[in-house]
Structure formats: C-alpha cells, structure tokens
Amino acid sequence: MKKIIGSINLLLCVFIFHACSKPNRSDRKMVDGWTLTGNYISFYELAEDKNVRHNGKNAIKVKSIKASTLGFGATYKSTKDESYAGKRIRLSGFLKTEEVKDWAGLWIRVEEKMNYKYMGSADRQCMEVQNLQPKVEDTINEPLPPKQPATLAFDNMYDCGGNNRSIKGTTDWKKYEVVVDVPANSGNIYYGALLSAGGTLWLDDLKIEVVDQSVPITGCKEESLASK
C-alpha cells in the first residue's frame, strides 16, 4: 500500500481539510465533537465504539470500510485557546490499532491568527477547487480571505525531519504524544488522530496541556515548514 503521495505539503493541504466533494457543513460526519476528514473520506467511517475504551466512556474509532483503501482518514477537534499563545504544548492520548496497513498516529497543526472572520480554510479550499461560491450563512457576510492561514507548527508522528514515530500493524493501548511550540500570533489549533490506508484506529483520553521548555518538541522546525 502506497504511503500518502508527495511531500508534507500535500498533508498540510488536505490533512485537516474536509473532503472537497461535499463542502456543505451538514455533510460532515461528527461523533461526540470529533469530525471525520481526509482525502478519501468516503472510504472511512467514524464511530463511537461502545465495546472498546481505555479510561474514557467509549473510544472513538476510525475504520477503513474498503479492502484496498487509498489515501487516509482522520478525525479532529479544534481550539482557539489564547492561553496557549507563546507556550509549548503537548498533545497526548491513548491509541490502539488493528491491522493498520500503512501507518497511524496523533497529529496537531497550529495556524496563524487571521484578523478577519472567515469560513475556515477547509471549506474555502474545497470551494476554490470546485469554483463554488460560499453560502451567505457560511461566510458570515464576509468575502473569502485573501490567503490561507500559514502553518506555524505541525506534527503527525510520520513526516517531520525524518522523525518517524508512526504506528503500524496491530497494537494494544499505548500512550503517545506530540509537542509543539505555539507562536504568539497563533490562531486555530487542530488536533486528533490519523489512519493511512486500511485498518482500524481507536483513540481515547486525548488532552492538550502546557509544558515547560525542558520538554523537547517533536514537531517540524520552523525552517522545515517554510520550505514545504
């Protein structure tokens, strides 16, 4: 099974974005605050698994629903917590996998703060690809922003300066973490877990916390992000 094609730039473009085939927000699959995304979103399902859990109520499950799955499926939440600005943060959580064909892992992405209201980079990019005009209720009567918010910090446990910590195959519950610096000009922070190609991924007990500078970052360096 091929890995996600191309450089990390491709991941940054589609990784936290919604499937472009359905830009309408009502078409997104959401479970307990988690949203399904990916570049082959119809090949994956998102569900709350009442039979599997770590310490939480029920684990969230991302599962491929086709035998020869292409691309990836992921789930995410987002936060605009301004208290993280200028701090180092750690996303930690427990993951469990079954027959992962390619790889899986936690992921986090920090965007720059934008000074205008906008419908979100995911919706905007999908509409630009399809030459669609946004709905008034989606844009809050604002024009499309002139540029995409820049990525200020990123880590997906797979492609970041050769630091591959991704998960493969079948594994029991294990705690994983990613650590990034959040610049003062940060805006949205997206975080969750990703499954590339076939298999099943469960996630539970994810949390974000501020850590001190003694905790090393795992994410991409600023210079590597700028080159993507």
C-alpha positions as CSV (number, residue, x, y, z in Angstrom):
1,M,0.0,0.0,0.0
2,K,1.5,3.3,-1.0
3,K,2.1,6.0,1.6
4,I,0.4,9.3,1.2
5,I,1.9,10.6,-2.0
6,G,4.2,13.6,-2.1
7,S,5.7,15.8,0.5
8,I,4.4,17.1,3.8
9,N,2.9,20.0,1.8
10,L,0.3,17.6,0.5
11,L,-0.5,16.6,4.0
12,L,-0.8,20.2,5.1
13,C,-3.2,20.9,2.3
14,V,-5.6,18.1,2.8
15,F,-4.8,16.6,6.1
16,I,-7.1,18.7,8.3
17,F,-9.3,19.7,5.5
18,H,-12.7,18.2,4.8
19,A,-13.5,16.2,1.7
20,C,-13.9,18.6,-1.3
21,S,-16.7,16.5,-2.8
22,K,-19.1,17.8,-0.1
23,P,-18.3,21.3,1.0
24,N,-21.6,21.7,2.9
25,R,-21.1,21.5,6.6
26,S,-24.2,19.4,7.1
27,D,-22.5,16.6,5.2
28,R,-19.6,16.2,7.7
29,K,-19.6,13.1,9.9
30,M,-19.3,14.2,13.5
31,V,-19.2,11.9,16.6
32,D,-19.1,13.3,20.2
33,G,-17.4,16.5,19.0
34,W,-14.9,14.7,16.6
35,T,-15.1,15.4,12.9
36,L,-14.1,13.0,10.1
37,T,-11.8,14.3,7.4
38,G,-9.3,13.0,4.9
39,N,-8.6,12.9,1.2
40,Y,-10.7,9.8,0.6
41,I,-13.3,10.5,3.2
42,S,-15.9,8.1,1.7
43,F,-13.5,5.2,2.3
44,Y,-13.6,5.6,6.1
45,E,-16.1,5.6,8.9
46,L,-16.1,7.5,12.2
47,A,-17.9,6.0,15.2
48,E,-18.1,5.8,19.0
49,D,-17.2,2.2,19.9
50,K,-19.2,1.1,22.9
51,N,-17.2,-2.1,23.2
52,V,-13.7,-0.6,23.3
53,R,-12.3,2.0,25.7
54,H,-9.2,3.0,27.6
55,N,-10.3,5.1,30.5
56,G,-13.0,7.2,28.8
57,K,-16.6,6.5,28.3
58,N,-16.3,5.0,24.8
59,A,-13.3,5.1,22.4
60,I,-13.6,7.0,19.1
61,K,-12.9,4.7,16.1
62,V,-11.7,5.5,12.6
63,K,-12.0,2.5,10.3
64,S,-11.4,1.8,6.6
65,I,-14.5,0.4,5.0
66,K,-13.0,-0.8,1.7
67,A,-10.4,-3.5,1.4
68,S,-8.0,-1.6,-0.8
69,T,-8.3,1.8,0.8
70,L,-6.5,4.7,-0.8
71,G,-5.4,7.9,0.9
72,F,-6.2,8.5,4.6
73,G,-9.0,9.2,7.0
74,A,-8.6,11.3,10.1
75,T,-10.6,12.8,12.9
76,Y,-10.1,16.1,14.6
77,K,-11.2,18.8,17.1
78,S,-10.0,22.4,17.2
79,T,-9.4,25.1,19.8
80,K,-8.7,28.8,19.8
81,D,-7.5,28.9,23.4
82,E,-5.4,32.1,23.5
83,S,-3.7,31.0,26.7
84,Y,-1.6,28.6,24.6
85,A,0.0,31.5,22.6
86,G,3.7,31.8,23.2
87,K,3.7,28.5,25.1
88,R,4.9,24.9,24.4
89,I,2.1,22.4,24.4
90,R,1.8,18.7,24.5
91,L,-1.0,16.7,22.9
92,S,-1.2,13.3,24.5
93,G,-3.6,10.4,24.2
94,F,-4.0,6.7,24.0
95,L,-4.2,4.9,20.7
96,K,-5.0,1.3,19.7
97,T,-4.7,-0.2,16.2
98,E,-5.8,-3.3,14.3
99,E,-4.2,-4.4,11.0
100,V,-3.0,-0.9,10.0
101,K,-1.7,-1.4,6.5
102,D,0.3,1.8,6.2
103,W,0.5,4.0,9.3
104,A,-1.4,5.8,12.1
105,G,-0.7,8.4,14.7
106,L,-1.6,11.6,16.6
107,W,-1.5,14.9,14.7
108,I,-1.5,18.6,15.6
109,R,-1.5,21.7,13.4
110,V,-1.2,25.3,14.6
111,E,-2.4,28.0,12.2
112,E,-1.6,31.7,12.3
113,K,-4.1,34.1,13.6
114,M,-6.2,35.9,11.0
115,N,-7.6,39.4,11.5
116,Y,-10.9,38.7,9.8
117,K,-13.8,36.4,10.1
118,Y,-13.8,33.6,7.5
119,M,-15.5,30.3,6.9
120,G,-12.4,28.1,7.5
121,S,-9.5,27.0,5.4
122,A,-11.1,23.6,4.7
123,D,-14.4,24.9,3.2
124,R,-12.6,27.7,1.4
125,Q,-10.1,25.5,-0.3
126,C,-12.7,23.0,-1.3
127,M,-14.9,25.7,-2.9
128,E,-11.9,27.2,-4.7
129,V,-11.1,23.8,-6.2
130,Q,-14.7,23.4,-7.4
131,N,-15.3,27.0,-8.4
132,L,-18.2,27.3,-5.9
133,Q,-19.5,30.3,-4.2
134,P,-19.9,30.1,-0.4
135,K,-23.3,30.4,1.2
136,V,-24.0,33.6,3.0
137,E,-24.6,31.9,6.3
138,D,-21.2,30.1,6.0
139,T,-19.2,33.3,5.3
140,I,-21.0,35.4,7.9
141,N,-21.3,38.1,5.1
142,E,-17.6,38.3,4.7
143,P,-15.6,37.9,1.5
144,L,-13.2,35.0,1.1
145,P,-9.9,35.8,2.8
146,P,-7.0,36.7,0.5
147,K,-4.8,33.9,1.7
148,Q,-4.6,30.6,3.6
149,P,-3.6,30.9,7.2
150,A,0.1,29.8,7.5
151,T,1.0,26.7,9.3
152,L,3.1,27.7,12.3
153,A,3.6,24.3,13.9
154,F,2.9,20.7,12.8
155,D,3.4,17.1,13.7
156,N,1.7,13.9,12.7
157,M,4.3,11.4,14.0
158,Y,5.2,10.4,10.5
159,D,6.9,13.1,8.3
160,C,8.9,15.7,10.2
161,G,12.6,15.8,9.5
162,G,12.9,12.0,9.3
163,N,11.4,11.6,12.8
164,N,9.0,8.8,12.0
165,R,7.2,7.6,15.1
166,S,4.1,6.3,13.4
167,I,2.2,3.2,14.4
168,K,1.8,0.1,12.1
169,G,0.0,-3.3,12.4
170,T,-1.9,-4.4,15.4
171,T,-1.1,-2.7,18.8
172,D,-2.7,-2.5,22.2
173,W,-3.5,0.7,24.0
174,K,-0.4,2.8,24.4
175,K,0.1,6.5,25.3
176,Y,1.6,8.7,22.6
177,E,2.4,12.4,22.5
178,V,3.4,15.2,20.2
179,V,4.9,18.5,21.4
180,V,5.0,21.8,19.5
181,D,5.7,25.5,20.2
182,V,2.7,27.8,19.7
183,P,3.8,31.2,18.5
184,A,2.3,34.4,19.8
185,N,0.5,35.0,16.5
186,S,-1.3,31.7,16.6
187,G,-5.0,31.2,15.9
188,N,-6.8,27.8,15.4
189,I,-5.1,24.7,16.7
190,Y,-6.4,21.4,15.1
191,Y,-5.6,18.1,16.7
192,G,-6.6,14.4,16.5
193,A,-5.5,11.1,15.0
194,L,-5.0,9.8,11.5
195,L,-5.2,6.4,9.7
196,S,-3.5,5.9,6.4
197,A,-4.8,3.1,4.2
198,G,-6.5,0.1,5.6
199,G,-7.2,-0.9,9.2
200,T,-8.8,0.4,12.3
201,L,-7.7,3.1,14.8
202,W,-9.1,3.8,18.2
203,L,-8.4,6.9,20.3
204,D,-9.2,7.8,23.9
205,D,-8.2,10.3,26.6
206,L,-6.7,12.9,24.3
207,K,-5.7,16.1,26.0
208,I,-3.6,19.3,25.5
209,E,-1.5,20.8,28.2
210,V,1.1,23.4,28.6
211,V,4.6,22.1,29.3
212,D,7.9,23.8,30.1
213,Q,10.9,24.3,27.9
214,S,12.6,21.2,29.3
215,V,10.2,19.0,27.3
216,P,11.6,18.7,23.7
217,I,9.4,19.4,20.8
218,T,8.6,16.6,18.4
219,G,7.1,18.7,15.6
220,C,8.6,20.2,12.5
221,K,11.1,23.0,12.8
222,E,10.0,26.4,11.6
223,E,12.5,26.3,8.8
224,S,11.2,23.0,7.5
225,L,7.7,24.2,7.5
226,A,8.7,27.3,5.5
227,S,10.3,25.1,2.8
228,K,7.2,23.0,2.3
